[in-house]
Amino acid sequence: MRGEEAKAAGEALLRRLRRLLVRAASAKGSDRKQLLALIDDIETTRRGLLERRAEVEGEMRQATVRTTAIGAYLRNSQVQRGKRHN
């Protein structure tokens, strides 16, 4: 369940970034306040995406460790079975 919530949060950040890109494309260079607000919103979204990326990297690292451990356990159990039958 946590993975689904995290995925939804990441998708929301990407949708927000797309909306901000549309806003940036239509922004007028002479409206300083609007540009500053836009830069702030983009930076906030960027930080959120970087945090989400770090979470995903951690999850991938954890999955790799688990996969390695499962493989080692499997190899060990096969060796043990082979010794019993000899």
Secondary structure, DSSP 8 states (H G I E B T S, - for coil): -HHHHHHHHHHHHHHHHHHHHHHHHH--TT-HHHHHHHHHHHHHHHHHHHHHHHHHHHHHHHHHHHHHHHHHHHHHHHHHHHHHH-
